[in-house]
Amino acid sequence: MGKSIRLCSMLFVFCLVIGQVSANSNQFISQATIGTAGFTITAPGTYTLTEDITFSGVSTVITVDSDDVTLDLNGKHIAGTGIADIAIKVGREGAPGVGHKNITIRNGALTGFAFGIRIFLSSRVFLSDIQVETLTFLVLEIVITQGPYTSNMSSVITECSIDELFNKSMDCYR
């Protein structure tokens, strides 16, 4: 009886350790992962680009559709071919819109899109060390309210640069 309790205890601890490792493990995003359809993050965690990305699709390269996500561009460049609308989108527009919290996007460059980063109804979004250039419309669009839905907007932007914009650099809607 004592051995089976110890064995169960050890299995329980092992499962806890494995669960923590997998929950906090790094997910890698490559050109193959994104393809022409884009990539949607649907679970918390850290996601890291492994290479420069050239996107020839027509929608969004990376969509963050989960809370507690770090998207590390890892010093890489996401380039659009002039067809795609959005490099990175956080949350979902529409009725009802869906926002997220605790999102970090850092350390990379975006070029050749209509919109650099679009944030819908989300809070605690941190943008750091992002270089954005050659966009048609906006570097950053933040939608705080959409119909009856409102976000508690408390986000931080640090050490980002903007170059060669054709229209505006930032819009914030209430």
C-alpha positions in Angstrom: 0.0 0.0 0.0 2.8 2.4 0.9 4.6 1.8 -2.4 1.5 2.5 -4.5 0.9 5.8 -2.6 4.5 6.8 -3.2 4.3 5.8 -6.9 1.0 7.8 -7.3 2.7 10.8 -5.5 5.7 10.6 -7.8 3.4 10.3 -10.9 1.4 13.3 -9.7 4.6 15.4 -9.3 5.9 14.3 -12.7 2.6 15.3 -14.3 2.7 18.7 -12.6 6.3 19.3 -13.8 5.5 18.1 -17.4 2.3 20.3 -17.4 4.3 23.3 -16.4 7.0 22.7 -19.0 4.5 22.3 -21.8 2.4 25.3 -20.7 5.4 27.5 -20.6 7.2 26.0 -23.6 8.2 28.1 -26.6 6.3 27.6 -29.9 8.2 28.3 -33.0 6.7 30.1 -36.1 8.4 29.7 -39.5 7.6 30.5 -43.1 6.1 27.0 -43.5 3.9 27.5 -40.4 2.4 30.8 -41.9 2.2 29.8 -45.5 -0.3 31.9 -47.5 -3.2 31.5 -45.0 -1.5 33.1 -42.0 -1.2 31.8 -38.5 -3.5 32.1 -35.5 -2.3 31.9 -31.9 -5.1 30.3 -29.9 -3.3 29.3 -26.7 -1.3 31.2 -24.1 2.5 30.9 -24.4 5.6 32.3 -26.0 5.7 32.2 -29.8 9.0 33.0 -31.6 9.8 33.6 -35.3 12.6 31.4 -36.5 13.2 33.2 -39.8 12.3 36.2 -41.9 8.8 35.9 -43.3 7.5 37.0 -46.7 3.8 36.8 -46.8 1.9 36.7 -50.1 -1.5 36.0 -48.7 -4.4 38.5 -48.7 -5.4 38.8 -45.0 -3.4 38.7 -41.8 0.0 37.2 -41.2 -0.3 36.5 -37.4 -3.5 36.8 -35.4 -3.4 36.6 -31.6 -6.6 35.1 -30.4 -5.7 34.2 -26.8 -4.8 35.9 -23.5 -1.3 35.8 -22.0 0.8 35.6 -25.3 4.3 36.8 -26.0 5.1 37.1 -29.7 8.8 37.4 -30.1 9.8 38.4 -33.6 13.3 37.4 -32.6 14.9 40.2 -34.6 13.2 38.9 -37.8 11.4 40.8 -40.5 7.8 40.2 -41.7 7.4 41.5 -45.2 4.2 41.8 -47.1 4.0 41.8 -50.9 1.6 44.7 -50.9 -1.5 42.5 -51.1 -1.9 41.6 -47.4 -4.0 43.8 -45.1 -2.5 43.3 -41.7 0.9 42.1 -40.4 -0.3 41.4 -36.8 -3.8 41.5 -35.3 -4.8 41.1 -31.6 -8.4 40.2 -30.9 -11.3 39.9 -33.3 -13.5 42.5 -34.9 -17.1 41.9 -35.7 -20.2 41.3 -33.5 -19.4 40.6 -30.8 -15.7 41.7 -30.9 -13.3 39.6 -28.9 -10.4 41.3 -27.1 -7.5 39.8 -25.1 -5.2 40.8 -22.3 -1.5 40.5 -21.4 -0.1 40.5 -24.9 3.6 41.3 -25.7 4.9 41.8 -29.2 8.5 42.6 -29.5 11.8 42.7 -31.3 11.2 42.8 -35.1 10.3 44.7 -38.2 7.1 44.9 -40.3 7.0 46.3 -43.9 4.7 46.2 -47.0 1.2 46.0 -45.4 -1.8 48.2 -45.3 -1.8 48.0 -41.5 1.1 47.2 -39.2 -0.6 46.2 -36.0 -4.4 46.2 -35.3 -5.6 45.8 -31.7 -9.3 45.1 -31.1 -10.8 45.5 -27.6 -7.7 44.3 -25.9 -5.9 45.5 -22.8 -2.4 45.3 -21.4 -0.8 45.1 -24.8 3.0 45.8 -24.8 4.8 46.7 -28.0 8.6 46.9 -27.7 11.4 47.3 -30.2 9.2 47.1 -33.4 10.4 48.8 -36.6 7.6 49.6 -39.0 8.0 51.0 -42.5 6.4 51.3 -45.9 2.8 50.9 -44.8 -0.2 52.1 -46.8 -2.5 53.3 -44.0 -1.7 52.8 -40.3 1.2 51.6 -38.2 -1.0 51.0 -35.2 -4.8 50.9 -34.9 -6.4 50.5 -31.5 -10.1 49.9 -31.3 -11.2 50.4 -27.7 -15.0 50.1 -28.1 -17.1 48.3 -30.6 -20.9 48.4 -30.0 -21.5 47.5 -26.3 -18.0 46.0 -25.9 -15.3 48.0 -24.3 -11.7 47.2 -23.3 -9.8 48.5 -20.4 -7.0 50.0 -22.5 -3.7 50.1 -20.5 -1.0 49.4 -23.0 2.6 50.4 -23.4 4.7 51.1 -26.5 8.5 51.4 -26.1 11.5 51.8 -28.4 9.5 51.5 -31.7 10.3 53.3 -34.9 8.1 54.4 -37.8 9.3 55.2 -41.4 7.8 55.8 -44.8 4.1 56.0 -44.2 1.7 56.9 -46.9 -1.3 58.0 -44.8 -1.3 58.1 -40.9 0.7 56.6 -38.2 -1.8 55.8 -35.4 -5.5 55.8 -34.8 -7.4 55.1 -31.6 -11.2 54.6 -31.7 -13.6 54.9 -28.8 
